Amino acid sequence: MTTIKEIQELAKQTDDWTKRKVAENLLEEIHNWQVRRTYLDVGYLELHRWLTFIVDSYPKHPDNIPQSVEDAIGIINAMATPLDKKRDHSHDAKAHAERIYEYLDMLGIWNEDRKRLWEEIAQKEDD
């Protein structure tokens, strides 16, 4: 079992209730991880734009360094709430990834099979 499709089939067709529930939960965690990953990707690009703006505009007032520092701190303070959201997305993505690993362990998906499945999970999101 090395593909999402095979896990979907297991979730639908197995008579073993435990395996079926593990497969269903695994699929849900994969979906949740992909959603969080998307938020993180967008967030990191946004963070890059902010930091680039600060670097490119610093010092904003070459003759008045304290004012330049104050302007930069103002921008950084404005980033606090969005950065908190990014931290939450990062925390959630990590939690989902940990549960995915637990479910893969329960289903006995190891080594190369696990690696291929993670590649498919990441690729599916990129599509």
C-alpha positions as CSV (number, residue, x, y, z in Angstrom):
1,M,0.0,0.0,0.0
2,T,2.0,2.9,-1.3
3,T,-0.5,5.2,-2.9
4,I,-3.3,7.4,-1.7
5,K,-5.6,5.5,-4.1
6,E,-4.7,2.2,-2.4
7,I,-5.5,3.8,1.0
8,Q,-8.8,5.1,-0.3
9,E,-9.6,1.6,-1.5
10,L,-8.7,0.2,1.9
11,A,-10.9,2.7,3.6
12,K,-13.9,1.6,1.4
13,Q,-13.4,-2.1,0.9
14,T,-11.8,-3.8,3.9
15,D,-13.9,-5.8,6.2
16,D,-11.5,-5.0,9.1
17,W,-13.2,-2.1,10.9
18,T,-10.0,-1.0,12.6
19,K,-8.0,-0.9,9.4
20,R,-10.9,0.9,7.7
21,K,-11.0,3.6,10.4
22,V,-7.2,4.0,10.4
23,A,-7.3,4.4,6.6
24,E,-10.2,6.9,6.9
25,N,-8.4,8.9,9.6
26,L,-5.1,8.8,7.6
27,L,-6.9,10.3,4.6
28,E,-8.4,13.0,6.7
29,E,-5.0,13.8,8.2
30,I,-3.4,13.9,4.8
31,H,-6.0,16.4,3.6
32,N,-5.6,18.5,6.7
33,W,-1.8,18.5,6.4
34,Q,-2.1,19.6,2.7
35,V,-4.4,22.5,3.7
36,R,-2.0,23.7,6.4
37,R,0.9,23.3,4.0
38,T,-0.8,25.5,1.5
39,Y,-1.4,28.2,4.1
40,L,2.2,27.9,5.1
41,D,3.5,28.3,1.5
42,V,1.4,31.4,1.0
43,G,2.5,32.7,4.4
44,Y,6.2,32.2,3.8
45,L,5.9,34.0,0.5
46,E,4.2,36.9,2.2
47,L,6.8,36.9,5.0
48,H,9.5,37.0,2.4
49,R,7.9,40.0,0.7
50,W,7.7,41.8,4.1
51,L,11.3,41.2,5.0
52,T,12.5,42.1,1.5
53,F,10.6,45.4,1.8
54,I,12.2,46.1,5.2
55,V,15.7,45.3,3.9
56,D,15.2,47.2,0.7
57,S,13.9,50.3,2.5
58,Y,16.4,50.4,5.3
59,P,17.6,52.9,6.2
60,K,14.6,54.8,5.1
61,H,16.0,58.0,6.5
62,P,19.9,57.8,6.1
63,D,20.4,61.0,8.0
64,N,18.1,59.9,10.8
65,I,18.9,56.3,11.9
66,P,16.6,56.4,15.0
67,Q,13.7,57.3,12.7
68,S,14.7,54.5,10.3
69,V,14.7,52.0,13.2
70,E,11.4,53.2,14.4
71,D,9.9,52.8,11.0
72,A,11.3,49.2,10.7
73,I,10.0,48.4,14.2
74,G,6.5,49.7,13.1
75,I,6.5,47.3,10.2
76,I,7.6,44.4,12.3
77,N,5.0,45.1,14.9
78,A,2.3,45.2,12.2
79,M,3.5,41.7,11.2
80,A,2.8,40.3,14.7
81,T,-0.8,39.1,14.2
82,P,-0.1,37.6,10.7
83,L,3.0,35.9,12.1
84,D,1.0,34.4,15.0
85,K,-1.4,32.9,12.4
86,K,1.6,31.4,10.5
87,R,2.9,30.0,13.8
88,D,-0.5,28.3,14.3
89,H,-0.5,26.9,10.8
90,S,3.0,25.6,11.3
91,H,2.0,24.0,14.6
92,D,-1.1,22.4,13.1
93,A,0.8,21.1,10.1
94,K,3.3,19.5,12.4
95,A,0.6,17.9,14.5
96,H,-1.1,16.5,11.3
97,A,2.2,15.2,10.0
98,E,2.8,13.4,13.4
99,R,-0.6,11.8,13.2
100,I,0.0,10.7,9.6
101,Y,3.2,9.0,10.8
102,E,1.2,7.2,13.5
103,Y,-1.4,6.0,11.1
104,L,1.3,4.8,8.6
105,D,2.9,2.9,11.5
106,M,-0.5,1.3,12.3
107,L,-1.0,0.2,8.7
108,G,2.6,-1.1,8.5
109,I,3.7,1.3,5.8
110,W,7.5,1.6,6.2
111,N,10.7,2.7,4.5
112,E,10.5,3.1,0.8
113,D,6.7,2.7,0.7
114,R,6.4,5.5,3.3
115,K,8.8,7.7,1.3
116,R,6.9,7.2,-1.9
117,L,3.6,7.9,-0.2
118,W,4.9,11.2,1.3
119,E,6.2,12.1,-2.2
120,E,2.7,11.5,-3.6
121,I,1.1,13.5,-0.8
122,A,3.4,16.5,-1.5
123,Q,3.0,16.2,-5.3
124,K,-0.7,16.0,-5.1
125,E,-0.8,19.3,-3.3
126,D,1.5,20.8,-5.9
127,D,-0.8,19.8,-8.8
